[in-house]
Amino acid sequence: MNRRDFLPSLPLTLTVIVFWLLLVSEINLAQFSLALVLGLVIPLYAARIDREFARIGSLRPLPKLLLVLMVDIVMSNVRVARQVLGREAKIHSGFIWYPLDLENIHGISALACIITLTPGTVTAALSDDRRYLLVHVLDLDDEAALVADIKRRYECPLMEIFP
């Protein structure tokens, strides 16, 4: 029996043990034993999962993407505050299926996080074929404009970062 068969990932084992001990209210022999068992068992199952490794392309768009995201978060906070404090009749929320050009699962995850980080929008689901994100929008006036805005501001830079 190979060490890899018994302990496929020492960092994951140590991470599970540490996080379990951080989550429990008191550290005693029973909790430490449970943390050790979880730290040994979870990596065995995690090793079976088919992983997609991140392909990183150019990091050149990253600073601009982060700046755009920070500005958008501030502006969206102001917009959402006005909407929430204003008349309820002015809010037209809804769901849209956002069509993805990104194929890299890490890029899709980053886009989903960016959409959720921006106030007024939340990523709700990824379609089984990974071609669409279900996005809830607090104020949905023009779906086509929103899709074009997300593609231009977030998805295009992410496609360079995650080819």
C-alpha positions, 0 to 999 in steps of 0.5 A: 500500500502506497502512502498516497493511497492512505494519505493522498494530501497531507495539506488537506488532512492538516487543514481539516484537522485544524478547522475542525478544532477551530469549530468545536467549543472545546478541544479535548481528546474526543474532539481531537480524535474526531478531527484526526479521523475526519482529516484522514477520511475526507482526503480519501474521498476528495482524491476521487473527485475529478478535479479541473486544474486552473489554467492561468493565462495572462494576469495583465487584466487583473488590476483593471478588473479589481479596480472596476469591481471595487468601483462597481461595488461602491456604486452598486451600494449607493444604487441599492441603498436608494432603491431600498429606501425609495418607493417599493414600486420602483423596484423590478426584480427578476431572474435572468439566465446569463449566457456564458462564453467562459468555459473554464470552471475557475473563471466561471466561479470567479464570475459568479463570485463577482456577480454576487459581490456586487450589491443588487445581483446574486448568482443563484445557479449554474446550468448543468451544461455550464453554459448559463448562470442564473442571476437574480437582479434587484432592479431589472430594467434592461436584460440585454444591457445588463448581459452586455455590461457583465460581459464587457466589465467582468467576463472578457477580462476573466477569459484572458485570465482563465483561458 
